[in-house]
Amino acid sequence: MERPAWAPPGIDISVPSVSRMYDFYLGGSHNFEVDREAARKAMEFMPGLPKIMQANRAFMRRAVRHAVDNDVTQFLDIGSGIPTFGNVHEVARAADPAARVVYVDHDPVAVAHSRAVLEGVEGAAVVSADLRKPADILRSPEVTRLLDPERPVALLLVAVLHFLEDHDRPYEAVAELIDALAPGSFLILTHASYEGIPSLEEQAGGTVGVYRNISNPLVMRSGAEVVRFFEGTELIEPGLVPLPVWRPESPVEEEDPHTFSGLAGVGRKA
């Protein structure tokens, strides 16, 4: 397999990556055939996966604008993935040019492309780190340089927690991050769930199997399980809801049924 010029040295381009699969779902170009093959297999069971990813991004943009409208202009986006149009810093800075953003990912391709996109952009940076090690993120030079711990921060965990199994201690990781945030901070979160999927759970389970086969287990949690991540914050209206239902900007009735296959919510720390 020929290595593209944009692929960072040292990464195994024969193994699918969830970040590059996500990029493929969104119509991006920074993915390999092995990623596209895995994504197509997943779409055999859930053909609406691209619609779900688009709904994730649309929710993220609405939530970021909500944060800025409430005077929060610092953003920590963990599991940020490969940059696409309408990234957090673009949305936040359109609302407030002084907004500061730190992206975090452990995928080398995502980190490399984030650095390329952010070159020359003041007030934005990327950290190569893992959500399972919150202290590494919070102590990173980029976070300590750009984000003021005395002021509120919007913490984004969009489409990332469902890739952590319970033995990865995801609840503890999120609690540690929330504990480090100043009062008035936001937690912006989405999570995969069988709740709301417009197909049989057994069929959707085929997609889960594809991710398991590429050693990136996809954990489908219930609404009650996802709500636990918001401990330490107060869920704001309308609570934890399907992706398109969170403060929609267009009629929900016009949304593709597959976009309801995920849960979204925003909590605020008192």
Disulfide bonds with the S-S distance in Angstrom:
none
